[in-house]
């Protein structure tokens, strides 16, 4: 049996302060504005893919405010236990509050903060869990294929891994407009950065390969599309699902200071011009990817 403990290098104080500030902002709006439009939709995909067996030992990575954790607790039997990990202390505090209000579930759940995304601070033995599930946690993985190998190693033989992932095509309507603004403005470096950003978004086949390369079998990908509707570009950019989500990455692509401000001014104007008097509809493409760890044959 192998165990692992991950102790990350501390962030520089200014960066650590910005990270904590962002986590606190997200926690304030997550349940009211992000979860209903985004997180819960992905969580429902995960639930449909899970084999909730009796007396299951479950590892949940990136539990956020515990919405999926509680639903798992309600569906699993009394002999099951969930170990749920989360990076953000403010999000985890909300998960603890929800758990305290659910006495029928609380005794079967352990909540733990982890100092790095997808690398728990707990000493977790290999081959310990019947189920490992991560709802949107892979968005934080720098090397998703390597992370999947690690998560797969935590499964018992016959155990199941289920991941939800936003696929390429998510935010496509915005990205098309953004691309045109960069092209019209002659922003060659930013345009190249945008194309790299889009290319780095996985498709379903890529996600399936992560699991297959980790040695999992019967790998399957379920894909669902839905739309988020906005009355204006301003509503889009200030919606918490965007503002506390991908917006900072999009701004970084545009550059800094006045250059970035100019690009986003023209992008806002383009959105409102294209959809004047109508609704700005933006697509989310969600996937649940599942696979099983082989049972060794004699």
N, C-alpha and C positions, 0 to 999 in steps of 0.2 A: 504493500500500500504506500502510495506517495502522497505527501502533503505539500502545500505551498503557502508561503506567506509573502505578500507583496507590500513593500514599504517604499512609497514614492519619495523622490526628492521634494522638499518643500518649495512652493512657489515663491518668487520674490514678493515682498509685502505689497507693493502697489498692484501687482497682478492678482494676488490672492484677494485683496480688498474688492477689486472689480468683479471677480468671480463670485464672491459672496453676495455682492450687491445684485448681480444678475439673478442668482439663485433666489434671493429674497423677493425680487420683483415677480419672477415666474411663479413662486409659491402663492402670491397674493391673488393671481388671476387664473391659476391652473384649473381648479375645479369648476370655476364659473364660466371660463371662456375657451380654454384649450381642450380640456377633457371631453366636453360634449361634441365638439367638431372634429376632433383628431384622435386623441389618445384612446377614448372608449371605442371608437370605430375599429381601430387596430386591435384593441383588446378583445372585441367580439370575434374577430378573425382568429385570434389565438385560441380562444375557447372552443371554437368549432373544430380546431385541429387536434385538441388534446384527448388523450386516452386516460380518463380519470379513474384509475384502478383503485381497488380497496387498499387501505393501509399504505398509501403512497408517501414517500419522502420526496418533497418538491423543493426545488431551488428556483427562486424567481430573481432575475437580475434586472436592476433598474425599475423598482416598484413604484416610483414617483409618490403620489399621495395615497397609494394602497387600494385604488379602485379594483384592479384585477385581483389583488391579493384577497380582498374580502369576498369577491365573487368565487374565487377558487375555494376559499374556506367554507362557503355555504354549500358548494357542490361536492366537496370531498367528505368522506366518512370520518367518524370520530377517531379512527385509528391512524389517520393521516396527519402529517405535519408539514408546514411550509416554512422555509427559511428565505426571507425576503430581504434583498440588499438594495441600498440606494446611496448614491453619491451625495446628494444635496440634503444638508441638515434641515433647512426649512421645509422641503417636501416631506422628509421623513417625519418631522414633527406633526404634520397634518395626518400622515398615515397612522401614527401612534394614537392621535385623538380619535380617528375613525375606529380603530381597533378597540379602544377603550369603551366605545359605545356599542360594541358588538360582542357581548360576553359569551355568546354561543360559539364564536369563532376564535376569540383572543387566545385561549389556552393552547391552541394548535398552531400558533404563528409566532415566529421569532423574527423581529425586525432588527436590522443591523446596518449602520452606516459603513460605507466602504470608501477609502480615500482616493481611489481612482476608478474611472468607469470600467466596468466589466472585469475588474481584478479585485476580488474581495480581500479585505484585511483579515477576515477569519482564516484560520487554518482549516482548509476544506480537504478532506481525504478524497482521493480518487475512488470511483466506483461506489459512491455513497447514495446517489439519488436515482429515484425511479423516473422523475420528470425534471427537466430543466426548461424553463420558459423565460423569454425576454421580450417584453413588449416595447419596441422601439429603442431598446438599449444598443443595438448594433450601430445606430447613428453616431455613437460616441467612440466606436472602435477605429483605431488608426489602421489596423491590419485585420480586417474582418475574418479572413480565412484562418489566420493564426488563432484568433479569439475563439472561433468555432471549434477548432481542435482542442483547445483548453476546456471549453464547456462540455464537449463530448466526452472528455476523459473523466469528468465528474459523474457520468452516468453508470449505473449498474448495467450488466449485460441484459439486453432486452429493454433498457430504458429509452425514453423518448425525449428528443429535443425539439422545441417549437420556438421559432423566432418570427417576429413581425418586422417588416422593413418597408419604408417608402421606396417605390421603384422609380426608375427614370420615366419621365412623363409627368411626375408630380410638379406642380407650379408651371406647367408648360406654357400656358397662355401668357403669364407674366414674363417668363424667360424669353419668349419669342419677341415681345415688345422691347424688352431690355436689350436683346441682341441687336435689334434694328436701330435703337438709339445709339448704341456704341458704334455700330457700323457707320451710321450717318455722321457721327461726330469724329470719325477717323481715329477712334481709340483702339488702335491695333493691339496693344499689350493687354488692355482690359478685355477686349473681345477674345483673345487667346485664353485668358484666364477663365472667362465664362465657359468657353468650350471645354476646357479641362474639368471644370466643375460639373458640367453636364455629363461628360464621359465617365466621371468617377461615380456617378449614381448607378447603382446596380440594376440589372434587369433580372427577370425571374430565373433565367438559365445560370446567371452568375451566382445567385443565391443558392441554387440547387448544387452547384459545384462546390461551394463552401462545405456543405454537409457531406457530399460524396467524398471529397478529399480528406475529410475527417474520419472516414471509414464507416459512416452511417449508411443504412440500407433503406429501401422502400421510400426514398426521398420524394416528396410531393410538394408542389407549390400551388396555393390557392390565391387568386388575384381578384380584387374588387376595386371598382372605381366609384368615386362619388365627387360631387362638386361643392365648393364653398362659394357663397354668393356675397358680393359686396356692392354697395350702392355707389361707391366712388373710389378713386385711387387713394384718397386720404383714409377712408375707412379700411381699405386693404392694408396700407402700410402701418396703421395704428392698431389693427386687430392683434390681440396678444399672440395668437397662433403664428402670426408673421413677425411682429415686432420683437417678441421674445424667442423667436425661432430662427429662421434662415436669414432674416434681414441683415444682421451684422455681417454675415458671410457675403451677401450680395453687395453691401457697401464696400467691403474690403476689395472686392473685384474692381470696383469703379475707381479706386484710388483714395486719396486723402483730401481733406480740407475743401477748398473751393471747387476743385475738380470733381470730387464725389458729389458735392451739393449740386453742381450744375447737371451732372448726369441724372441724378434722381429728380431734379426739377423737370427736365425734359421727358423723363420716363413717366412721371405723374401726368404731365400735360398730354402725352400720347395716349395713356390709358383713358383719361377723361374724354379725349377727342374721339377715340375709337368706339367708346361705349356711352357716348353722350345720351342722356335720357333713358338709358337701359341699365342692365345689371352686368357687372364684371364677374364672370363665372370662371373659377379657377379649379382645375382638376387635381384630385389626389388619387394616386395609384398605390394601393396598399397590397402587400403580400404577406401571407403566413406560410412559412417554410417548415416542414416537419420531416423527421427521419428517426430511425431506431438504431440503437447500438446492437451489433451482432451478438447472438448467444453462441458462445464457443461450443463447438461440437467435439465429442470425445475423440 
